[in-house]
Amino acid sequence: MAQAGGWRPPSDLPEVAFAGRSNVGKSSLLNRLVRRRALARVSRTPGRTQEINFFRVNDAFVLVDLPGYGYARVSRERRDQWRPLIEGYLTSSPALRGVVQLVDARHEPTADDRAMLDYLARIGVPTLVVVTKVDKLAASAGIARVEALREELGLDPSQIIAFSATTGLGRDELAEAVAGLVA
């Protein structure tokens, strides 16, 4: 079982972490971002990522897949163990350059989403918000939804990106933003 303060690879490269509730599409996003089908394991069962996964990219930086929070098909006790794991990583990783927070376009931000954004602001970690699954909405509805989320969450336009792992929408913009964080 993963635990705060447990083993992790050496942090000799800059890191960008990806956070979001279970079933928001983190694994699919990571795979699309690096243009590999199976970098991160995609599952139909929410909550499969139960540890922190590190993916070294081109020996230049590391993408960090944090366990999903909120809804997951695991015990409440197990989910409660993820919080110190996630917080421990976020507060004690000197190589962390930023966090990409994922929010599902089809749903209102959850209390957990808001708590994570507040937490990231409190600890001063640069944060991008990626609105996933925009392909599940009509094009005009997707644009309106992203703008509504930007306003609702009080984000600068440069902090939010519409994304679809299916169509590739937002992939290049996200890759550019990640490159900016690790530069």
N, C-alpha and C positions, 0 to 999 in steps of 0.2 A: 504494500500500500504506500502511495506517495504521501509524504508529509513535509510540512514546512521545515526548512533547514536540511532536507535530504540531499542526496547526490544530485549534481547537475554538471553538465559539461563546462569546461573552462570558458570564461566570458572574455575571450581575447578579441572578439569582433562585436561591432554594434548590434543591438537587438531591437526588434520591433515586435511587440506582443499583440495578439488578436484576442479580443474578449467579446462575449455576448451570451445571451441565454442559450440553453440547449435548443437545438432545432432551428437556429437562425441561419445556418449555412456556412459556418466557419471553415469546415473541411473543404467544401466545394469551392469556396472563395480562394483558399490557399492553393488548391490545385490549379484553378484558372489563372491565378496571379503568376505562378511560376511556369505555367504551360506544361504541366505534367498531370497525367490522369490519376496517379495514385501516390502522390507525395503524402497527403493526409488521408487517412481512412474515412470514407464516407459511409454512413450507416443510416438505415431507415429508423433505427431506434434512437430517440434523443438521449443524450447523456453518455454516449460511448467514450468520449474523451474524458478520462477520469484522472489523468496525470498531466503534467506540463510536458509538451512535446517540443523539441528543438529541431529546427530544420536549417542546416547550413546551406547558404545559397552562394554559389560561385566563389567560395572562399572569401567573400566580401562582407557578408552580414548574416544574421540569424533571424529567422522568423519563429516566433514562439506562440504555440497554440495552447491557450489556457483552457481549463475545463469549463464547460458551459454552466451557467447558473440558472436558477429558476426551474422550470418544468424539466424533469428527466425521469426516466423509468428506473430509478434507483431509490434506495431508502432515504428518508429525510436525514437520518443519521449520517449516511455517506455524503449527501450533499452538503451538510453542515461542516464536514471535514474539508471540503474544497475551499471554503472561505479563507482559513488561515494559510492554506497553500498558495492561493492566488495573491492574497495581501502580502505574504512573506516574499514572494517573488517580486511584486511591484515595488516594495519598499527597500529591498536589499540587493537589487541587481544593478551594479554600477554601469553595466553596458547597455541598460535600457535607454533607448532614445525616444520612444513614443509608444502609444497604444492606439490600435485601430479598434474602435468600439462598433460592433455590428448591431443594427436594429432592423427588424423585419418590416418591410413596407406595408404589409397587410394588417399589421396590428399596432395598436397604441403602444408607446414605450411603457414597459412594466415598471413597477416600483423598484425592482432589481436593476433595470437599465438606468433609471434615474439615480439610484444609490451609487452605482458604479461610476457614472459621469461625475457625480458630486465628489466621490472619493478621489478620482483622478485629478479633479481640479484642486482639491485640498492638498494632495501631495505634490502638485505642480508638474505632472507628467504631460507633455504635449499629446493632444488627443485629436484623432480624426474620427468622424462618425461616418460609417458606410451603411447606406440603406440598401439592404439585400432584397432579392426576389422582386425587383421592380418589374420584371418581365411578366409577373403574374397579374399585373394591372394594365389597363389600357394605357397607351402612350401618354395621352394628356392627363390621365388620372395619376400616373406615375410622377410626372413633373410636378403636378400640384401637391402630391403627397410629400415629396422631398422638401418642397418649399414650406409646407405646413409644419413638418418635423423640424426644419431649421429654425423657424420662428418659435415653435413650442419649446424647443430645447435651448433657445438663446444662443445659437451658433453663428459664427461668422460664415459667410458663403464659402470661404476657402477651407473650412473645416468639415464639409459634408460632401459625400460622393454617392451618387446613385450607382447601383451595381447589379449586374445579373451574371451569375455563374453560367447560366444556360446560353445566353447570347453574347457574352463578353462585354456588354455595356459597362463602362467605367473601369475596365481592366487597366488600360493605359494610364488613365488619370491616377488610379490607385498606385500603380507601379512608380509613377513619377513622384507621388507624395511620399511613398516609402523611401525612395532614393534620396529625397530631400531630407528625411529624418536621419538617415544613416551617413549622410555626406559629412 
